[in-house]
């Protein structure tokens, strides 16, 4: 544990619920991005003239980058602390999401997806460490259960976001908007 993080204390129940809520929102946003791209395949193919191979490159690049990032992101969270690592992660994945709006070629979309995948991986280890560091033992499983619930609900919400936002706003706008706007 670094100096910026302290052991669980008898903090107010409201503070603990806020932490659980923030973990939920961060993970939900993380997973919505993954669902939306798959739903927008027909729109992206029509708008940019991509073929199946180019579209598959987007998905493969994202998954490979995420898998590789998980090898070291836990160390980053341990080294710099949850607050800094998650703060930087959210900032970087927001910028990567915005970069999609400016992408015009497959290579540019792949670069945006790779950056997004690398930044988003901070969510899971940060959620686990947040629960371990800031919550009493009896509330940790509850918090981690919400982390997994966020991922599952984001899958469902991502379907709605992709279908409504992608077709009405255009494929470039979807990675920039968030679930609350769908």
N, C-alpha and C positions, 0 to 999 in steps of 0.2 A: 504494500500500500504506500503510495507516495504522500507527501505532506498535504497535498490539496484535498485528500480524501480522508475521512474519519470513519471510525467504526460506527455501527448503528447506535443511535441514542434514542431516548424517549421523545422523539420529535412528535409534533402534532399529527393526528390522524389525517388532517387535511393535507399536510405536506407529503405524506406518504401516498395518499390518493393522487395528488398532483403528479408525483413521480411516475406512478403506474400509468396515469393518463398520458404523460409525455412519451413514455416508452411505447404505449399503444399507438399513438399518432405517428411516431417516427417509423415504426415497423410497418404500419399500414401504408404510409406513403411510399416506403421502400418497395413493397410488393405490388402496389398498383402499377408502377412503371413496367413491371415485368409482364403483366397481363395485357396492357393496352396495345403494345406493339403487335402481339399476335392477332388481336382483333382488327387491327388496321391494315392487315396484309392486302386486302383488295384495294383499299384506298391508296396505300403507298405504291402498289404496283401500277395503278392507273395514273397517279399524279407524277411519278418519277420514271415510269417505264421499266421498272425492275423485273428481273426474271426470278424464278424459284431459287436458283443458285445464289444470286446476290442477296436475296431475302434471307436465305439460310445462313449466309455469312454474318448477318447482323446478330442472329440468335446465338450462333456458335461463338462468336467473339465475346459476347456478353457472358455466356456460361463459362468459357475457359478463363476469362479474366476474373470472374467472381471466384471460381475454384482456386486459382492461383493466389488471389488476394487473401483468402481465408487462411492460407498458410502462415501469414505474418501479421494479420490485423489484430489478433489477440495480443501479440507482443506490443503493438503500438498502443492499444488500450491500457495494458498494464504499465507501460513505460511512461505515458503522458497523462494517464488518468481518464476517467469516463468523461468528465466535463469538457476537457480540451479535445479529446479524440472524437467524441460525438459532435461537438460544435464544429470542428473542422470538417468532419464527414458530411454533416448536413449542409454546410456551406458549399463544399465541393460538389455534392450530388445535386444541389440546386443549380449551380453553374452549369453542370453537365446537362441537366434537363433543359435549361435555357438554350444551350448550344444546339439542341435538336432543331430549334426554330430557325436557325441560320444554316443548317446543313442542306446542301443541294445535290450532293453526289453520294453514292454508296460509301465511298471512303470517308467522307465527312460524317455520315451517320454512324459508321463503324467507330470512328474516333470518339464521337459523343457517347455511344453505347459502352465502349471500353472505359471511358472516364466515369460514367455512371455506375458501372458494375464495381469498379475498384472502390469508389467512394461509399456505395451503399453497403458494402460488406461490414462496415463498422457497426451497423445496427445490432446485429445479433450478439457479438461479444460485449458490446456496451450495455445491452439490456441485461445480460446475465450478470455482469459485474456490478451494475447499478443495484440489482436486487440483492446481491451478496454483500455489498458495502453499505448501502443506505437503508435497507429494510431489516426489521427483526426477523429472526429465523422463522417464526410462525406465519409470516406474510410473504415469504419468498416464492413459494409454489404458486400462490395466488397471482402474484405479479408475472411470473413466467408463463402461467396459463393464459394471461391476457396478451402476452407477446405472441403466442401461437394463435390465439383467437384473432388478433389483428391481421396476421398473415392470411388466415382463411377468409375473413370478411373482406379483405382487400381483393382477394380473388373474385369474389362475387361483385363487389363494388367496381372493380376494374372492368368487368363486362359492361356495366351500365355506362361508365365513363367513356370507354372506348367506342361503344355504339353511338352514344349521343354526342359526345364532344368531337370525336373524330370525323363524323359525317357533317356536323354543322359548322365546326370551327376550322376544319382542315387538319391533316395529319401532323403538320409541324407544330401546332399549338398544344396538342394533347400532353406531351411530356412536361410542359410548362404549367398547365393548370393542375389543380389539386382536387382530391375527392370531394371536399366540401363545396366545390363549385359545379359539380356535375348535377 
